[in-house]
Amino acid sequence: MSEQDLYKTLEINKNASADELKKAYRKLAMKYHPDQNKDNPEAEAKFKDISHAYDILKDEQKRAAYDRFGSAAFDGSMGSRNSGNGMGGGAGFGGGAFSDIFEDMFGDFMGSGGAQGQDRATRGSDLQYTLKISLEDSYKGKNIKIKIPVNDTCDACNGSGAEKGTSAEKCPECNGHGRIRQQQGFFTIERTCPTCEGQGQIIKSPCKKCSGTGRIKKQKNLKVKIPAGVEHGRRIRLSGEGEAGTRGGPHGDLYVLVSIKPHKFFKRDGANLYCRVPITMTKATLGGDVEVPTIEGTCSKVKIPAGTQTGQQFRLKGKGMSMLRSNAKGDMYIEIFVETPVNLNKKQQSVIKDLDKMLSDIKTAAKHSPESSGFFKKMKEFWDDIKD
């Protein structure tokens, strides 16, 4: 075969970069590959030429030698292309050149086999634990002890999975890579090694306590610090308190999800509290004092003015929830509910009827019951408009 110009073979100029070289080879290799041109012997010869050219030019030292001395630089050594099946020197489909380009094209998609002897230890899983607390605990903050079931490091083998005095060995099937590659025509198929299940190592003498997993199930006792002012749904991270990793890998984290139980008196909105307080009709009418509970565990006296209506709110400043990472506190709002008396005896009913007659007098109704009198006045006007 006459001497060929390797740059012309790859259809690039002499100053082409490594990326341009690789792109050119990829394009031509796909075009002239024998599997794509089974009935075209010229294509096979062309494929050998471009593979040979790329095998030399992709190497910086070989390329420098070729630029200076031409093909003579490889006579008797790397220049031979007629050994065996005529595809020696890395020019064949399974050789170095096409393998490199294939690795570049598909390596990220398929995943690399990893370095021989690579450490297969993996980080443990994160865990979540739901912790139910009272509103008082959220207000004050508290240290709470919890117990969680977890896969923890086996104390017999220190997480290695191997019986004491032994160790894991490199998998002979995948040579420690954890993955096996198989050539199938134009493609290379990569799969997890079935012998070591991707670990790259095998344990011939597994630990009896953990059966070779390096982990055992146990109850872990932990203390969780609940900060004052924590809100419902907040997650608290305990670093390294999750499951142990495999093959001695690091622990995952534990996330404590705070769930605040409903309170019998208070409803929370951020840092503020709301308390619905029922009062008697007479208290609402005449006014007076009423004692209400606080989240602190004490009672506060609230002055109810005469004529208080259902739905009116009174603010107790600073009697709300603690604020997270602050000394400030929210407010508490007392929402009044006027309760209508029930189960009255005849005497009580008679007194109410007499009062109703006095309050229903046209001259005094608007004064004593402005809401109801105003409503019925508007209703009368509404009906009069309809009749007209």
C-alpha positions in Angstrom: 0.0 0.0 0.0 1.4 3.4 -1.0 2.1 5.9 1.7 -1.0 7.9 2.7 -1.4 11.4 4.1 -3.0 10.8 7.5 -4.6 14.3 7.6 -6.1 13.9 4.1 -7.4 10.4 5.2 -9.3 12.1 8.1 -10.3 15.0 5.9 -8.7 17.6 8.2 -5.9 20.1 8.0 -2.6 19.8 9.7 -3.4 22.3 12.4 -6.7 20.6 13.5 -7.3 20.5 17.2 -7.8 17.3 19.2 -11.5 17.9 19.3 -11.7 18.4 15.5 -9.6 15.3 15.0 -12.0 13.3 17.2 -15.1 14.7 15.5 -13.7 13.9 12.0 -12.9 10.3 13.0 -16.3 9.8 14.6 -18.0 11.0 11.4 -15.9 8.8 9.1 -15.9 5.7 11.3 -19.7 5.7 11.4 -19.8 6.2 7.6 -17.4 3.5 6.6 -17.8 0.9 9.3 -17.9 -2.7 7.9 -21.2 -3.4 9.7 -22.8 -0.6 7.8 -21.3 -1.5 4.5 -21.3 -5.3 4.3 -21.3 -5.5 0.5 -18.7 -2.8 0.0 -15.0 -4.1 0.4 -13.8 -0.6 -0.4 -15.5 0.8 2.6 -13.8 -1.8 4.8 -10.4 -0.7 3.4 -11.3 2.9 4.0 -12.3 2.2 7.6 -8.9 0.6 8.2 -7.2 3.6 6.8 -9.0 6.2 8.9 -8.7 4.0 12.1 -4.9 3.7 11.5 -4.7 7.5 10.9 -6.6 8.3 14.0 -4.6 5.8 16.1 -1.4 7.8 15.3 -2.7 11.3 15.3 -4.6 11.1 18.5 -1.4 10.5 20.4 0.6 13.8 20.8 4.0 12.1 20.6 3.1 9.9 17.6 1.6 13.0 15.9 4.7 15.0 16.5 6.9 12.2 15.1 4.6 11.9 12.0 4.7 15.6 11.4 8.5 15.5 11.4 9.3 12.2 9.7 6.1 11.1 8.0 5.2 7.4 8.0 8.9 6.5 8.2 8.8 7.3 11.9 6.8 4.1 12.4 8.4 1.7 10.0 9.0 -1.7 11.7 7.1 -0.7 14.8 3.8 1.2 15.0 3.6 1.5 11.2 2.8 -2.2 10.7 -0.9 -2.7 9.8 -0.8 -6.2 8.3 -0.5 -8.4 11.3 -3.1 -11.0 12.0 -6.4 -10.1 10.4 -4.9 -6.9 8.9 -6.4 -4.7 11.6 -3.5 -4.6 14.0 -1.9 -1.5 15.6 -5.3 -0.6 17.2 -7.0 0.0 13.9 -9.6 -2.7 14.2 -13.2 -2.2 15.4 -12.4 -3.5 18.8 -9.0 -1.7 18.9 -7.8 1.3 20.7 -9.0 4.0 18.3 -12.6 3.1 18.0 -12.7 2.1 21.7 -11.6 5.6 22.6 -14.2 7.3 20.4 -16.9 4.9 21.6 -16.0 5.7 25.2 -16.3 9.4 24.5 -19.7 8.9 22.8 -21.4 6.5 25.2 -19.3 6.5 28.4 -21.4 9.0 30.3 -24.6 7.3 29.3 -23.5 3.8 30.2 -21.3 4.6 33.2 -17.7 3.8 33.4 -16.5 0.6 35.0 -14.4 2.4 37.5 -10.8 2.0 38.5 -9.6 -1.4 39.4 -9.9 -2.0 43.0 -12.2 1.0 43.4 -13.7 1.4 46.9 -17.3 0.3 46.6 -18.4 1.8 50.0 -21.6 3.7 49.6 -23.3 6.3 51.9 -26.2 5.1 54.0 -29.8 6.2 53.4 -31.3 9.2 55.0 -34.2 8.6 57.4 -37.2 10.6 58.5 -38.9 10.4 61.9 -42.1 12.2 62.8 -42.1 13.6 66.3 -45.4 14.7 67.8 -45.1 17.5 70.4 -47.5 19.7 72.3 -47.9 23.4 71.6 -46.4 24.1 75.1 -43.3 22.2 74.0 -43.1 24.3 70.9 -43.5 27.5 73.0 -40.8 26.6 75.6 -38.5 24.3 73.6 -37.5 21.0 74.9 -35.0 18.1 74.8 -36.8 14.9 73.8 -35.5 11.4 73.8 -36.5 9.2 70.9 -35.9 5.6 69.8 -35.6 4.7 66.1 -35.1 1.4 64.4 -32.1 1.7 62.1 -29.6 -0.3 60.1 -26.4 0.5 61.9 -22.8 -0.6 61.5 -22.1 -4.2 62.5 -19.9 -4.1 65.6 -18.6 -7.6 64.9 -17.0 -6.7 61.5 -16.9 -2.9 61.8 -19.0 -2.7 58.7 -16.7 -4.6 56.3 -19.1 -7.6 56.0 -16.2 -10.0 56.4 -15.6 -12.4 59.3 -13.0 -11.2 61.8 -9.5 -11.9 60.5 -10.5 -12.0 56.9 -11.2 -9.3 54.2 -13.0 -8.8 51.0 -11.3 -10.0 47.8 -11.2 -8.5 44.3 -13.9 -10.1 42.2 -12.3 -12.4 39.6 -15.2 -12.0 37.1 -15.0 -8.2 36.6 -11.4 -7.8 38.0 -12.7 -5.4 40.6 -14.5 -3.0 38.3 -18.0 -4.0 39.3 -19.2 -4.0 35.7 -18.7 -6.3 32.7 -18.5 -5.2 29.1 -19.5 -7.4 26.1 -19.0 -6.6 22.5 -22.1 -7.1 20.3 -21.5 -6.1 16.8 -21.4 -2.3 16.5 -22.2 -1.7 20.2 -20.6 -2.5 23.5 -23.0 -3.6 26.2 -22.1 -2.8 29.8 -23.9 -4.5 32.7 -23.5 -5.0 36.5 -21.3 -7.9 37.4 -23.5 -10.7 38.5 -20.9 -12.3 40.7 -20.2 -9.3 43.0 -23.4 -7.4 42.2 -21.5 -4.3 41.2 -19.3 -4.2 44.4 -16.1 -5.1 42.7 -15.3 -7.3 45.7 -16.5 -10.7 47.0 -16.6 -11.9 50.6 -15.6 -15.6 50.9 -16.1 -15.6 54.7 -19.1 -13.4 55.5 -19.6 -12.1 59.0 -22.0 -14.4 60.9 -23.6 -11.5 62.8 -24.6 -9.4 59.8 -24.5 -12.2 57.1 -22.0 -10.1 55.1 -24.0 -6.9 54.8 -21.9 -4.9 57.2 -25.1 -3.7 58.9 -27.4 -4.9 61.6 -30.9 -3.8 62.8 -30.9 -2.1 66.1 -32.8 0.5 68.2 -30.9 3.8 68.4 -31.6 6.1 71.4 -31.2 9.8 70.4 -31.8 13.2 72.0 -33.6 15.8 69.9 -33.3 19.5 70.8 -36.6 21.2 70.0 -36.0 24.9 69.7 -38.5 27.4 71.2 -40.9 28.7 68.5 -40.5 25.7 66.2 -43.5 25.4 63.8 -45.5 22.5 62.6 -43.8 20.8 59.6 -40.3 22.0 60.4 -37.5 19.4 59.8 -34.6 19.1 62.2 -31.5 17.5 60.7 -29.3 15.1 62.8 -26.2 14.6 60.8 -24.8 11.1 60.6 -27.7 9.6 62.5 -29.3 7.8 59.5 -28.5 4.3 58.2 -25.0 3.0 58.0 -23.4 2.8 54.6 -22.5 -0.4 52.9 -18.9 -1.7 53.1 -18.0 0.7 55.8 -19.5 3.7 54.0 -20.6 6.9 55.9 -23.9 7.1 57.7 -26.9 9.0 56.2 -28.7 11.7 58.1 -31.9 11.6 60.2 -34.6 14.2 59.6 -36.9 14.8 62.5 -40.3 16.1 61.2 -42.0 18.1 63.9 -45.8 17.6 64.2 -47.6 19.8 66.7 -50.7 18.3 68.2 -54.0 20.3 68.2 -54.5 22.4 71.4 -57.8 22.4 73.4 -57.7 26.2 73.7 -55.4 27.8 71.2 -55.1 28.0 67.4 -51.8 29.1 66.0 -51.1 31.4 63.1 -47.3 32.0 62.9 -46.3 33.6 66.2 -49.8 34.6 67.2 -52.4 32.6 69.1 -56.2 32.8 68.9 -58.5 31.7 71.8 -62.3 31.6 71.4 -63.9 32.6 74.7 -67.6 32.2 75.3 -69.3 34.7 77.6 -72.9 35.0 78.9 -75.4 37.3 77.4 -75.5 39.4 80.6 -71.7 39.7 80.7 -71.7 40.9 77.1 -74.6 43.3 77.8 -73.3 44.7 81.1 -69.6 44.2 80.7 -67.2 42.8 83.2 -63.9 40.8 83.6 -63.1 37.4 82.2 -60.1 35.2 82.9 -58.5 33.4 80.0 -55.6 30.9 79.9 -52.2 31.7 78.4 -49.7 29.4 76.7 -47.3 30.2 79.6 -49.6 28.2 81.9 -51.0 31.2 83.7 -54.3 33.2 83.5 -54.8 36.7 82.2 -57.8 39.0 83.1 -59.5 40.6 80.1 -61.9 43.5 80.6 -65.0 43.1 78.5 -66.8 46.4 77.8 -70.6 46.6 78.0 -72.3 45.8 74.7 -69.6 43.4 73.4 -70.7 41.5 70.4 -69.9 38.0 69.1 -66.7 38.1 67.0 -65.1 41.0 68.7 -61.4 40.5 69.4 -59.2 41.7 72.2 -55.4 41.6 71.9 -53.0 40.5 74.7 -49.6 41.8 73.6 -46.7 39.5 74.0 -48.8 36.5 75.1 -48.4 34.6 71.9 -45.8 32.0 70.7 -42.0 32.3 71.0 -40.3 33.3 67.8 -37.6 31.0 66.5 -34.1 32.2 67.2 -35.5 35.3 68.9 -36.4 36.5 72.3 -39.6 38.2 70.9 -43.1 36.7 71.3 -46.2 37.1 69.3 -49.6 38.2 70.6 -52.7 36.4 71.7 -56.1 37.4 70.4 -59.3 36.7 72.4 -62.3 36.2 70.2 -65.6 36.6 72.0 -68.6 34.4 71.5 -71.8 35.5 73.2 -73.7 32.5 74.3 -77.5 32.5 74.2 -79.0 31.1 77.4 -80.6 27.6 77.2 -82.9 25.5 79.4 -84.6 28.5 81.1 -87.3 27.9 83.6 -90.6 29.7 83.5 -89.6 32.5 85.8 -86.4 33.1 83.8 -88.3 33.1 80.6 -90.8 35.6 82.0 -88.0 38.0 82.9 -86.5 37.7 79.4 -89.9 38.3 77.8 -90.4 41.5 79.9 -86.9 42.6 78.9 -87.7 41.9 75.2 -90.9 44.0 75.4 -88.9 46.9 76.8 -86.1 46.6 74.2 -88.5 46.1 71.3 -90.2 49.5 71.8 -89.9 51.4 68.5 -88.5 54.4 70.3 -85.7 52.5 72.0 -85.0 49.6 69.6 -82.6 51.5 67.4 -80.7 52.6 70.5 -80.4 49.2 72.2 -80.1 46.9 69.1 -78.7 49.0 66.2 -77.7 46.0 64.1 -81.0 44.2 64.1 -83.1 47.4 63.8 -81.0 48.6 61.0 -81.3 45.2 59.2 -85.1 45.1 59.5 -85.4 48.7 58.3 -83.4 47.9 55.2 -85.5 44.8 54.6 -88.7 46.9 54.8 -87.3 49.3 52.2 -86.3 46.4 50.0 -89.8 45.0 50.0 -91.3 48.4 49.4 -89.1 48.8 46.3 -90.3 45.5 45.0 -93.9 46.4 45.4 -93.4 49.7 43.6 
